[in-house]
């Protein structure tokens, strides 16, 4: 007899369906792509992207804290339609590469089509879950992610995988959300708020602990209080901005 799906698998299926709909143009995102200042990208960065790469799904700009250099290898966890991969590819140049990993077929199709449009030879997109990356040990100089780790049931496993894939001396540069206060049950149990980057958030201290347990050093989780107005637009009238805030997450592999 087949075992019933776990709660974690149910969450993955829910997220996969939601983001597949967004990629296909029939769903809504948490961060409206119509507003260029959204999530910290400059007008110049947005103008450099292939059409359709920016679906407005981020809560920050991990490029801004990554310090990318020519020749580096970058891995983007939950790469979506490719916005951060394409921006990273421009920074690392022809001698570097950007690898995006996403579990949603519709997102991968969109990202790969975008890469063909602009002839991005140093970008590739792989199907996979970020808890089980389809990437060899000690591959990446930098790991990026933008408002994706909160969607994953086993966040500690994500950080263990990130540690495995990073080279020694490699760095983590993530934009995500953290709890400012504990969510009330009505918000925490709302499926729309899980897919909308709210109810999967955890306290900054918990993220710091998971990163340290994975082996990272120089861990720094920095909440961004200026994100309150943006987060309020994700679920208007529900007060989610009182409970969740964007944050930058940085760490090093020794």
HELIX and SHEET records of a PDB file:
HELIX    1   1 UNK A    7  UNK A   24  1                                  18    
HELIX    2   2 UNK A   38  UNK A   40  5                                   3    
HELIX    3   3 UNK A   43  UNK A   47  1                                   5    
HELIX    4   4 UNK A   63  UNK A   66  1                                   4    
HELIX    5   5 UNK A   83  UNK A   92  1                                  10    
HELIX    6   6 UNK A  105  UNK A  118  1                                  14    
HELIX    7   7 UNK A  149  UNK A  151  5                                   3    
HELIX    8   8 UNK A  155  UNK A  165  1                                  11    
HELIX    9   9 UNK A  185  UNK A  188  1                                   4    
HELIX   10  10 UNK A  191  UNK A  195  1                                   5    
HELIX   11  11 UNK A  204  UNK A  214  1                                  11    
HELIX   12  12 UNK A  225  UNK A  227  5                                   3    
HELIX   13  13 UNK A  228  UNK A  232  1                                   5    
HELIX   14  14 UNK A  233  UNK A  235  5                                   3    
HELIX   15  15 UNK A  240  UNK A  242  5                                   3    
SHEET    1   A 6 UNK A 123  UNK A 127  0                                        
SHEET    2   A 6 UNK A  97  UNK A 102  1                                        
SHEET    3   A 6 UNK A  73  UNK A  77  1                                        
SHEET    4   A 6 UNK A 140  UNK A 146  1                                        
SHEET    5   A 6 UNK A 166  UNK A 179  1                                        
SHEET    6   A 6 UNK A 202  UNK A 203  1                                        
SHEET    1   B 7 UNK A 123  UNK A 127  0                                        
SHEET    2   B 7 UNK A  97  UNK A 102  1                                        
SHEET    3   B 7 UNK A  73  UNK A  77  1                                        
SHEET    4   B 7 UNK A 140  UNK A 146  1                                        
SHEET    5   B 7 UNK A 166  UNK A 179  1                                        
SHEET    6   B 7 UNK A 244  UNK A 253 -1                                        
SHEET    7   B 7 UNK A 216  UNK A 224 -1                                        
END                                                                             
